[in-house]
Amino acid sequence: MYEIFLTKDARNFYKRAEINIVRKLNRCFDQLRQNPYEHPNIKTLKGILSGHYRYRVGDYRVIYRINTEPKQVFM
């Protein structure tokens, strides 16, 4: 299982988000804890954000990178 870390901006957004967005984000976080590489909403990014991934949550995109040892996901 992967451990999830949110940046200060991500934490602030999460705290202010509407309840339906929070529920969707919680499902996203649960999925990323299990497997941050494979899901229909996950894509690898290119260009400046090469090495990062994005997870689509409705109209929002969660941008993250993965540290494999120890198993961590940074957003």
DAVEN-V801949 format. One record per pair of residues at least 24 apart in sequence whose C-alpha atoms are under 6 Angstrom apart, sorted by sequence separation. I is the first residue (numbers start at 1). GAP is how many residues later the second one is. D is the distance in whole Angstrom. If there is no record, write none. Layout:
i->I gap->GAP d->D
i->I gap->GAP d->D
//
This chain:
i->2 gap->31 d->5
i->1 gap->32 d->5
i->1 gap->33 d->5
i->7 gap->68 d->6
i->2 gap->69 d->5
i->3 gap->69 d->5
i->4 gap->69 d->5
i->5 gap->69 d->5
i->6 gap->69 d->5
i->2 gap->70 d->5
//
